[in-house]
């Protein structure tokens, strides 16, 4: 496989990964308010923790992906 085909495959893979991350986080954001309100009936502190983790999940996934890519590119 020549270098141009490899670049196209890499770009396509990155686009699929970005689409999966955005769609996954969008689904989390759609259900998060209802989930936090439901949990808030039992424990407001737990609801705040769940909301925080839900929002942070987007950044955690991006951080883990960047870390994986850095390690992959070093070898």
Secondary structure, 3 states (H helix, E strand, C coil): CCHHHHHHHHHHHHHHHHHHHHHHHHHHHHHHHHHHHHHHCCCHHHHHHHHHHHHHHHHHHHHHHHHHHHHHHHC
